[in-house]
Amino acid sequence: MKKIKYLTLLGTICCALNGCDKNFETVNTNEYGVTNIDPALLFSNAERLTHVGAWEGEQTIVQQFVNAYNLGATAGFNFNEDNNNFNIPKWNSCYENAVKLLVEAIQMAEETPERVNLMSMMRIWKAYVFMTLVDTYGDVPYSEAGKAYQQIIFYPIYDDDRVIYEDLYNELKSAIASMNPAADYVTEDFFYGATGSAAAQVAKWQRLGNSLLLRLGMRYTKVDPEKARAIVQEAVDGGVMQSNDDDAYMVFTNAYNSTLNDGPVVNAYYYYLAEPFVNQLKSTEDPRAKYIAGKYADPNAVLSSVPDVTLANQFGFPVGYDQNNVAQHPNFRGRAGTGFNYSQLNYAIIGNPFAPLFYITHSQTKLLMAEAAYRNWIGGSAQAYYEEGIRASMDQWSLYPNTPGNAISEQEKESYINHPQVVFNTSNALELINTQYWVSNIGNGTESFANFRRSGFPALTPNRYNNNLNGGFVRRMAYPDDEMSENPTNYQAAVTAMGGDNLSARVFWDIE
């Protein structure tokens, strides 16, 4: 009798289980859940999240900007300190966002060969992201990067920076050549997705790719001039950016603010433009200055104040001083409100959360071509390229919030180009060209930092706050502290190869 009861109970349970299993997938599937992701959406998100530097990072190293306060956690490149807080933003942003998204999207796109243009765009942009990582750190995870999900690689090796550059060259050449104006049109592309046709979009991406190839070639200027010449000539022959309509840049809205301008408005009285940069704007009577620099009666009330943008009233905070010893500076400007009487960002324009970020531009391209022409690596007039690069930089300001459509007039451009300290001449052409590159890249610290090391210009004086760098400049950012414990074997191999994980070590193309 007991056995019959058990069998009856078992039968009841089985029936119940069978009943629950009927139509199980239909009943328990979320009809609104995402089960298939379009790689184009991952690509557009990677574009949106690409890092261009940070005010307290690269822009501070190249003396465009400074946090004047030495409060321990705030001490970094402003005082020649190796502070993890300022080393990690590019690393974390690139690997956790752009690299991860691009590696996954590229693998997904491989299953749809008809999307050749999407694949090529992603390869070009992946090359851009890794180029900035190499330029910033040297040896970095590359061949195994972003493959934790795909291949269960949680501890990627660090590839040699020179080898990475060689592969980036091959990737760019292959991706540019693979594009097909009769193939897919990628509307999700933030840069050129509104061009209206695949042919127009492909043409722009090919010019972007060749402009990036030009930049890559110029990086070899000191380490291998002949290789530099060959790559630069190849890039120009392939077709580079022709106007500001080709610029690769991001615009922002209330839904998503500029990643560059999400910090300086907090305790704004810490932050100032650096003296060398302001002096450059003033000495050349630069019409861009009114959109970059501003003086506030209270440096901590920048969002509720209208800045004084009169050029004669602008003064940059001296490099190598802090909130205490600046009072001993021979030209100390005094205090103002809760801060100091020095120029800050114009927070209505360049410091605005809606300010665009420029990655690869016509202005950069023409200024690099000016140097290449001066070196007789390409044809054309170095002066003509130089002047076109300056005009292109000035035209970018019409895209910033709170500026007129014709932000800088033709008369202002011509007056500036003919200024005694700006007008082109062959005796100091390299300094003129690369100083203009520095000014043009005020919003792209990554590129400012790289080109300063490559060219040696502008002619800046090292930060003398202390002797941590033996009287020199920061040459690279240190690896994130977490790498020592999370990826120790590969981290240590990279440190050995780089000759130390310090701010004075050099990436392969940065030789004395």
C-alpha positions as CSV (number, residue, x, y, z in Angstrom):
1,M,0.0,0.0,0.0
2,K,2.9,2.3,0.9
3,K,4.5,1.5,-2.5
4,I,1.3,2.4,-4.3
5,K,1.2,5.8,-2.6
6,Y,4.8,6.5,-3.6
7,L,4.2,5.5,-7.2
8,T,1.1,7.7,-7.3
9,L,3.1,10.6,-5.8
10,L,5.9,10.0,-8.4
11,G,3.4,9.9,-11.2
12,T,1.8,13.2,-10.0
13,I,5.2,14.9,-9.9
14,C,6.2,13.7,-13.4
15,C,2.9,14.9,-14.8
16,A,3.4,18.2,-13.1
17,L,6.9,18.5,-14.5
18,N,5.8,17.5,-18.0
19,G,3.0,20.1,-17.8
20,C,5.4,22.8,-16.8
21,D,7.8,21.9,-19.6
22,K,5.2,22.2,-22.3
23,N,5.8,25.4,-24.3
24,F,8.6,26.3,-21.8
25,E,10.7,28.4,-24.1
26,T,7.7,30.4,-25.4
27,V,6.3,31.1,-21.9
28,N,9.7,32.0,-20.3
29,T,11.2,34.0,-23.1
30,N,11.2,37.8,-22.7
31,E,9.8,39.0,-26.0
32,Y,11.4,42.4,-25.4
33,G,14.8,41.0,-24.6
34,V,17.8,41.7,-27.0
35,T,19.0,38.5,-28.4
36,N,20.8,39.8,-31.5
37,I,23.0,42.9,-31.5
38,D,23.9,44.8,-34.7
39,P,27.7,45.3,-34.8
40,A,27.1,48.8,-36.3
41,L,25.6,49.9,-32.9
42,L,28.6,48.7,-31.1
43,F,30.7,50.6,-33.6
44,S,28.8,53.8,-33.1
45,N,29.1,53.5,-29.3
46,A,32.9,53.0,-29.7
47,E,33.1,56.2,-31.7
48,R,31.1,58.0,-29.0
49,L,33.3,56.7,-26.2
50,T,36.7,57.3,-27.8
51,H,39.0,59.2,-25.4
52,V,40.9,62.3,-26.6
53,G,42.8,63.2,-23.4
54,A,42.0,65.0,-20.2
55,W,42.6,68.6,-19.0
56,E,44.6,67.3,-16.0
57,G,46.4,64.7,-18.1
58,E,47.8,65.4,-21.6
59,Q,46.8,69.1,-21.7
60,T,48.6,69.7,-18.4
61,I,51.8,67.9,-19.6
62,V,52.0,70.1,-22.7
63,Q,51.3,73.3,-20.6
64,Q,48.0,74.3,-21.9
65,F,46.1,73.8,-18.7
66,V,46.9,73.3,-15.0
67,N,45.4,72.4,-11.7
68,A,47.1,74.9,-9.4
69,Y,46.4,73.0,-6.2
70,N,48.8,70.6,-4.6
71,L,46.4,68.7,-2.3
72,G,47.9,65.2,-2.5
73,A,45.2,63.6,-4.7
74,T,45.2,66.6,-7.0
75,A,49.0,66.4,-7.6
76,G,49.9,64.8,-10.8
77,F,51.5,66.0,-14.0
78,N,51.0,69.6,-12.8
79,F,53.8,68.8,-10.2
80,N,55.7,66.0,-12.0
81,E,54.1,63.3,-9.9
82,D,53.2,59.8,-11.1
83,N,49.6,59.8,-9.8
84,N,47.5,56.8,-10.9
85,N,44.4,59.1,-10.9
86,F,45.7,60.8,-14.0
87,N,47.4,57.9,-15.7
88,I,44.4,55.7,-15.9
89,P,41.6,57.6,-17.7
90,K,42.8,56.9,-21.2
91,W,43.7,53.2,-20.4
92,N,40.3,52.5,-18.8
93,S,38.3,54.4,-21.3
94,C,40.0,52.8,-24.3
95,Y,40.1,49.2,-23.1
96,E,36.8,49.1,-21.2
97,N,34.9,50.9,-23.9
98,A,36.2,51.3,-27.4
99,V,38.5,48.3,-27.7
100,K,36.1,45.9,-26.1
101,L,33.2,47.1,-28.4
102,L,35.3,47.1,-31.5
103,V,36.9,43.7,-31.0
104,E,33.4,42.1,-30.4
105,A,31.8,44.0,-33.3
106,I,34.6,43.0,-35.8
107,Q,34.1,39.4,-34.9
108,M,30.4,39.7,-35.4
109,A,30.8,41.5,-38.7
110,E,33.1,38.7,-40.0
111,E,29.9,36.6,-40.3
112,T,28.4,39.0,-42.8
113,P,31.0,39.6,-45.5
114,E,28.5,41.8,-47.4
115,R,29.1,44.5,-44.7
116,V,32.6,45.2,-45.9
117,N,32.4,48.9,-45.3
118,L,31.3,48.6,-41.7
119,M,34.1,46.1,-41.2
120,S,36.6,48.5,-42.8
121,M,35.4,51.5,-40.7
122,M,35.8,49.5,-37.5
123,R,39.3,48.4,-38.5
124,I,40.3,52.0,-39.2
125,W,38.9,53.2,-35.9
126,K,40.4,50.4,-34.0
127,A,43.8,51.4,-35.5
128,Y,43.1,55.0,-34.3
129,V,42.3,53.9,-30.7
130,F,45.4,51.6,-30.5
131,M,47.6,54.3,-32.0
132,T,46.7,56.7,-29.2
133,L,47.3,53.9,-26.6
134,V,50.8,53.3,-27.9
135,D,51.5,57.0,-28.1
136,T,50.5,57.4,-24.5
137,Y,52.0,54.3,-22.8
138,G,54.3,52.5,-25.2
139,D,54.0,48.7,-25.1
140,V,50.3,47.8,-24.5
141,P,48.0,44.8,-24.9
142,Y,47.1,44.6,-28.5
143,S,47.0,41.1,-30.1
144,E,45.1,39.6,-27.2
145,A,43.2,42.8,-26.1
146,G,39.4,42.7,-25.7
147,K,39.2,39.0,-26.0
148,A,38.1,38.0,-22.6
149,Y,34.6,37.1,-23.8
150,Q,35.6,35.6,-27.2
151,Q,38.7,33.6,-26.2
152,I,38.7,33.7,-22.4
153,I,41.9,35.8,-22.4
154,F,41.8,37.7,-19.1
155,Y,45.5,38.4,-18.9
156,P,46.6,39.7,-22.3
157,I,50.3,40.1,-23.2
158,Y,51.7,43.5,-23.9
159,D,52.9,43.8,-27.5
160,D,56.0,45.7,-28.5
161,D,55.0,49.3,-29.5
162,R,57.1,49.3,-32.7
163,V,55.5,46.0,-33.8
164,I,52.0,47.4,-33.0
165,Y,52.7,50.4,-35.2
166,E,53.8,48.1,-38.1
167,D,50.5,46.2,-37.8
168,L,48.5,49.4,-37.6
169,Y,50.1,50.4,-40.9
170,N,49.0,47.1,-42.5
171,E,45.6,47.3,-41.0
172,L,45.0,50.8,-42.3
173,K,46.2,50.0,-45.8
174,S,44.1,46.9,-46.0
175,A,41.0,48.5,-44.5
176,I,41.1,51.5,-46.8
177,A,41.6,49.3,-49.9
178,S,38.7,47.0,-48.9
179,M,36.1,49.7,-48.9
180,N,33.5,49.5,-51.7
181,P,31.3,52.5,-52.7
182,A,28.8,50.1,-54.1
183,A,28.5,48.1,-50.9
184,D,26.8,48.8,-47.5
185,Y,25.9,52.2,-46.2
186,V,26.4,52.5,-42.4
187,T,23.8,55.0,-41.1
188,E,24.9,54.3,-37.5
189,D,28.3,55.9,-38.1
190,F,28.4,59.1,-36.0
191,F,31.0,60.8,-38.2
192,Y,29.7,60.4,-41.7
193,G,26.4,58.4,-41.3
194,A,24.4,61.3,-42.6
195,T,26.2,61.7,-45.9
196,G,23.3,60.1,-47.8
197,S,25.1,57.4,-49.8
198,A,27.6,54.6,-49.4
199,A,29.8,56.2,-52.0
200,A,30.1,59.5,-50.2
201,Q,30.6,57.8,-46.8
202,V,33.3,55.5,-48.2
203,A,35.1,58.5,-49.7
204,K,35.2,60.3,-46.4
205,W,36.4,57.2,-44.5
206,Q,39.1,56.6,-47.0
207,R,40.3,60.2,-46.6
208,L,40.1,59.7,-42.8
209,G,42.1,56.5,-43.1
210,N,44.8,58.1,-45.2
211,S,44.9,61.2,-42.9
212,L,45.5,58.8,-40.0
213,L,48.2,57.0,-42.1
214,L,49.8,60.4,-42.6
215,R,49.9,60.9,-38.9
216,L,51.4,57.5,-38.3
217,G,54.1,58.2,-40.9
218,M,55.0,61.5,-39.3
219,R,55.6,59.7,-36.0
220,Y,58.6,58.1,-37.6
221,T,60.3,61.5,-38.3
222,K,63.1,61.0,-35.8
223,V,63.4,57.3,-35.5
224,D,63.3,56.4,-39.2
225,P,63.0,59.5,-41.5
226,E,63.1,57.4,-44.7
227,K,60.2,55.3,-43.5
228,A,58.4,58.4,-42.5
229,R,58.8,59.9,-46.0
230,A,57.6,56.8,-47.7
231,I,54.5,56.4,-45.6
232,V,53.6,60.1,-45.7
233,Q,53.9,60.1,-49.5
234,E,51.8,57.0,-49.7
235,A,49.1,58.6,-47.5
236,V,49.0,61.8,-49.5
237,D,48.9,60.0,-52.8
238,G,46.0,57.9,-51.5
239,G,43.9,61.1,-50.7
240,V,43.7,62.8,-47.4
241,M,41.1,65.2,-45.9
242,Q,40.3,68.1,-48.2
243,S,38.0,70.4,-46.0
244,N,36.5,70.6,-42.6
245,D,33.5,68.6,-43.9
246,D,35.9,65.6,-43.6
247,D,36.6,66.2,-39.9
248,A,36.0,63.2,-37.6
249,Y,34.4,64.7,-34.5
250,M,31.6,64.1,-32.0
251,V,28.8,66.5,-30.9
252,F,27.0,66.2,-27.6
253,T,23.6,66.9,-26.2
254,N,21.7,66.9,-22.9
255,A,21.5,63.1,-23.1
256,Y,25.3,62.8,-23.3
257,N,27.8,65.4,-22.4
258,S,31.4,65.9,-23.6
259,T,33.7,63.4,-21.8
260,L,36.4,66.1,-21.8
261,N,34.4,68.6,-19.8
262,D,32.9,66.5,-17.0
263,G,35.4,67.5,-14.4
264,P,36.7,71.1,-14.3
265,V,33.5,72.7,-13.2
266,V,33.7,70.9,-9.8
267,N,35.8,73.1,-7.5
268,A,36.5,75.3,-10.6
269,Y,38.8,77.5,-8.7
270,Y,41.5,74.8,-8.9
271,Y,41.7,75.1,-12.7
272,Y,43.5,77.6,-14.9
273,L,44.9,77.9,-18.4
274,A,48.7,77.6,-18.2
275,E,50.9,80.6,-18.7
276,P,52.8,79.4,-21.9
277,F,49.5,78.7,-23.7
278,V,48.0,82.1,-22.8
279,N,51.2,83.9,-23.7
280,Q,51.0,82.3,-27.1
281,L,47.5,83.5,-27.7
282,K,48.3,87.0,-26.5
283,S,51.6,87.4,-28.3
284,T,50.0,86.5,-31.6
285,E,46.7,88.3,-31.0
286,D,44.9,85.0,-31.7
287,P,41.2,85.5,-32.5
288,R,40.5,82.0,-31.1
289,A,41.5,83.3,-27.6
290,K,38.0,84.7,-26.8
291,Y,36.5,81.3,-27.2
292,I,39.2,79.6,-25.1
293,A,40.1,81.9,-22.2
294,G,38.1,83.9,-19.7
295,K,38.6,85.7,-16.5
296,Y,36.0,85.4,-13.7
297,A,35.5,87.6,-10.7
298,D,35.0,84.5,-8.7
299,P,36.8,81.5,-10.2
300,N,34.5,79.1,-8.4
301,A,31.3,80.6,-9.9
302,V,32.1,80.0,-13.6
303,L,28.7,78.6,-14.5
304,S,26.8,81.6,-13.2
305,S,29.2,84.3,-14.5
306,V,30.0,85.9,-17.8
307,P,33.7,85.8,-18.4
308,D,35.9,88.7,-19.3
309,V,37.4,87.6,-22.6
310,T,39.4,90.7,-23.4
311,L,42.7,89.4,-24.6
312,A,44.8,92.0,-22.8
313,N,43.3,90.9,-19.5
314,Q,44.2,87.2,-19.9
315,F,47.1,85.8,-17.8
316,G,47.9,82.1,-17.5
317,F,48.8,80.4,-14.2
318,P,52.6,80.0,-14.1
319,V,53.9,76.4,-14.6
320,G,55.8,75.0,-11.6
321,Y,53.9,76.8,-8.9
322,D,51.1,75.9,-6.5
323,Q,48.4,77.6,-4.5
324,N,51.0,78.6,-1.9
325,N,54.3,79.5,-3.6
326,V,52.6,81.3,-6.5
327,A,52.5,84.4,-4.2
328,Q,56.3,84.5,-4.6
329,H,56.1,84.6,-8.4
330,P,57.6,87.9,-9.6
331,N,54.5,88.6,-11.6
332,F,51.9,87.3,-9.2
333,R,48.4,88.4,-10.3
334,G,46.8,88.2,-6.9
335,R,43.7,86.5,-5.7
336,A,40.1,86.7,-6.9
337,G,37.1,85.4,-5.1
338,T,37.8,81.9,-3.9
339,G,40.7,81.5,-6.3
340,F,43.3,83.4,-8.2
341,N,43.3,86.2,-10.7
342,Y,44.3,84.1,-13.7
343,S,42.6,83.0,-16.9
344,Q,40.4,79.9,-16.9
345,L,38.5,78.1,-19.6
346,N,35.7,79.9,-21.3
347,Y,33.0,77.6,-19.8
348,A,30.4,78.9,-22.2
349,I,32.3,77.7,-25.2
350,I,35.4,75.4,-25.0
351,G,34.5,74.3,-21.5
352,N,30.9,73.7,-22.3
353,P,29.5,70.2,-21.8
354,F,28.2,70.3,-25.3
355,A,31.5,71.3,-26.8
356,P,32.5,69.0,-29.7
357,L,35.5,66.7,-29.6
358,F,37.8,66.5,-32.6
359,Y,39.7,63.4,-33.4
360,I,41.1,63.6,-36.9
361,T,40.8,66.9,-38.7
362,H,41.6,68.8,-41.9
363,S,43.5,71.3,-39.8
364,Q,45.8,68.6,-38.3
365,T,46.2,67.1,-41.8
366,K,47.2,70.3,-43.5
367,L,49.7,71.2,-40.8
368,L,51.3,67.8,-40.9
369,M,51.5,68.2,-44.7
370,A,53.1,71.6,-44.2
371,E,55.9,70.0,-42.3
372,A,56.2,67.1,-44.8
373,A,56.4,69.6,-47.7
374,Y,59.1,71.6,-45.8
375,R,61.1,68.4,-45.5
376,N,60.6,67.7,-49.3
377,W,58.7,64.5,-48.6
378,I,55.7,65.6,-50.6
379,G,54.9,68.1,-53.3
380,G,53.1,71.4,-52.8
381,S,53.8,74.6,-50.8
382,A,54.6,74.3,-47.1
383,Q,53.4,77.8,-46.7
384,A,50.1,77.1,-48.4
385,Y,49.4,74.0,-46.3
386,Y,50.4,75.9,-43.2
387,E,48.0,78.7,-43.9
388,E,45.2,76.3,-44.9
389,G,45.7,74.4,-41.6
390,I,45.3,77.6,-39.6
391,R,42.2,78.7,-41.4
392,A,40.7,75.2,-40.9
393,S,41.4,75.3,-37.2
394,M,39.6,78.7,-36.9
395,D,36.6,77.5,-38.9
396,Q,36.1,74.7,-36.3
397,W,35.0,77.2,-33.8
398,S,31.6,77.8,-35.5
399,L,30.7,74.3,-34.3
400,Y,31.1,75.2,-30.6
401,P,28.1,76.2,-28.5
402,N,27.4,80.0,-28.1
403,T,29.5,81.0,-31.1
404,P,28.2,82.7,-34.3
405,G,28.1,80.8,-37.6
406,N,31.1,82.8,-38.8
407,A,33.0,82.4,-35.5
408,I,36.2,84.0,-36.9
409,S,35.9,86.4,-39.9
410,E,38.0,86.2,-43.0
411,Q,39.6,89.5,-42.0
412,E,40.6,88.1,-38.6
413,K,42.1,85.0,-40.2
414,E,44.2,87.0,-42.7
415,S,45.4,89.4,-40.0
416,Y,46.4,86.5,-37.8
417,I,48.2,84.6,-40.6
418,N,50.2,87.8,-41.4
419,H,51.1,88.6,-37.8
420,P,54.9,88.9,-37.4
421,Q,55.0,86.0,-35.0
422,V,52.8,83.8,-37.2
423,V,53.6,84.6,-40.8
424,F,55.4,81.7,-42.5
425,N,59.1,81.8,-43.0
426,T,61.6,79.0,-43.7
427,S,64.1,79.9,-41.0
428,N,61.8,78.6,-38.2
429,A,59.2,76.8,-40.2
430,L,59.2,73.7,-38.0
431,E,58.5,75.7,-34.9
432,L,55.8,77.7,-36.5
433,I,54.0,74.7,-37.9
434,N,54.1,72.6,-34.8
435,T,53.2,75.5,-32.5
436,Q,50.1,76.0,-34.6
437,Y,49.4,72.3,-34.3
438,W,49.6,72.7,-30.5
439,V,47.1,75.5,-30.5
440,S,44.8,73.7,-33.0
441,N,44.7,70.7,-30.7
442,I,43.7,72.5,-27.5
443,G,40.7,70.1,-27.2
444,N,42.7,67.0,-28.2
445,G,45.3,66.5,-25.5
446,T,46.3,63.1,-26.7
447,E,47.5,64.5,-30.1
448,S,49.0,67.6,-28.5
449,F,51.1,65.4,-26.3
450,A,52.2,63.0,-29.0
451,N,53.2,65.8,-31.5
452,F,55.1,67.8,-28.9
453,R,57.3,64.8,-28.2
454,R,57.7,64.0,-31.9
455,S,58.5,67.5,-33.0
456,G,60.0,69.2,-29.9
457,F,57.7,72.1,-30.4
458,P,56.4,74.4,-29.1
459,A,59.6,75.4,-27.3
460,L,58.4,74.9,-23.7
461,T,60.5,75.1,-20.5
462,P,60.3,72.0,-18.3
463,N,58.2,72.2,-15.2
464,R,60.6,73.1,-12.3
465,Y,58.3,72.4,-9.4
466,N,60.7,69.6,-8.3
467,N,63.4,67.5,-9.9
468,N,61.3,64.3,-10.2
469,L,62.0,64.2,-13.9
470,N,65.7,65.4,-13.7
471,G,64.8,68.6,-15.4
472,G,63.0,67.0,-18.3
473,F,59.4,66.5,-19.5
474,V,56.9,63.8,-19.0
475,R,57.5,61.4,-21.9
476,R,54.7,58.9,-21.3
477,M,52.0,57.9,-18.8
478,A,52.6,55.1,-16.4
479,Y,50.6,51.9,-16.5
480,P,47.6,51.6,-14.2
481,D,48.5,50.4,-10.7
482,D,46.0,47.6,-11.0
483,E,48.0,46.0,-13.7
484,M,50.7,45.1,-11.2
485,S,48.4,42.8,-9.3
486,E,45.8,41.8,-12.0
487,N,48.2,41.0,-14.8
488,P,51.6,40.8,-13.0
489,T,53.6,38.6,-15.4
490,N,52.8,40.5,-18.6
491,Y,53.0,43.8,-16.8
492,Q,56.5,43.0,-15.5
493,A,57.6,41.9,-19.0
494,A,56.4,45.2,-20.4
495,V,58.1,47.2,-17.7
496,T,61.4,45.5,-18.4
497,A,61.0,46.1,-22.2
498,M,60.2,49.7,-21.7
499,G,63.1,50.3,-19.3
500,G,60.9,51.0,-16.4
501,D,57.3,52.1,-15.7
502,N,58.0,55.7,-15.2
503,L,57.1,59.1,-16.7
504,S,60.6,59.5,-18.2
505,A,60.5,56.2,-20.3
506,R,60.0,56.8,-24.0
507,V,57.8,55.2,-26.7
508,F,59.7,53.8,-29.6
509,W,59.4,56.8,-31.9
510,D,60.4,59.3,-29.3
511,I,64.1,59.5,-29.4
512,E,66.5,62.3,-28.4
